[in-house]
């Protein structure tokens, strides 16, 4: 089965927004490949490290919020 990784990344970014705390941080509980792609796309800062959260870039935070509303708001 072929998987659209961009759609997976969008869904993960939207779900990261669900765990938003401290204005720019979200809990990193996703597959490392997804987090690496989001980093490469400029949506989050480098996820590698012992910290249990990732930091959104300004662009990533805006996109995460928009995707969250698009995918999950009633």
N, C-alpha and C positions, 0 to 999 in steps of 0.2 A: 504494500500500500504506500503510495506517495503521500508525503505530509508537507503541507505548506508551512514552512518554518516561520515565515513572516506573520502568519495568523497566530501561530503558537506564541511568538514573541509579543504580539499585541495583547493577547489574552494574559500572558504572564505579567506584562507591564501594568495592565489594568488591575490585576490582582495584587501586585505590589502596592498599588495605591491604596488598596483596602487596609493595608497594615501600616499606613503612613503614621509617623510619629516624629517629634522634634523638627517639624517643618519640612525636612528634606530626606529623612531616613525611612527605610522600609525593611522589614525582616526578610532576610534572604533564605527562603526555604524552597528554592527552585533548583532544577537541574543546572549544573555548572555550564553546560553547553548553551543553555538559554541565557544565563547571566552573562556569559562571555559575548554572545551576539548582541545583547542589549548594550554592553560596554562598547563594543566595536561600532555600534550605531550612534553612540554618544548620548544614550538615554540615562545611563548611570555611570558613576565613577568606578574605577577598578574594584571588582568585587573580591579579589584575592586578599586574604588576611584572616585573622582570628576573630575579628569583630562579627557579630551575628546579624548585622544589618548592612544594607547598601545605601549609598547616597545618590539621590537623583541629581542630574544636571537640571538647569532651569528648563531646557527644552524637554527633557524627559519627564519632569514633573507636570508640565502643561499637557503633554501628550498622554500621560498616564491618567490624568484627571478627565480629559476628553474621552478617552477610550472607556474608562470606568462608567461614565455617564451613558455613553453609547451602548455599551454591552449589558449593563446591569440596572440602570435606572428605570423605574416603572413610569 
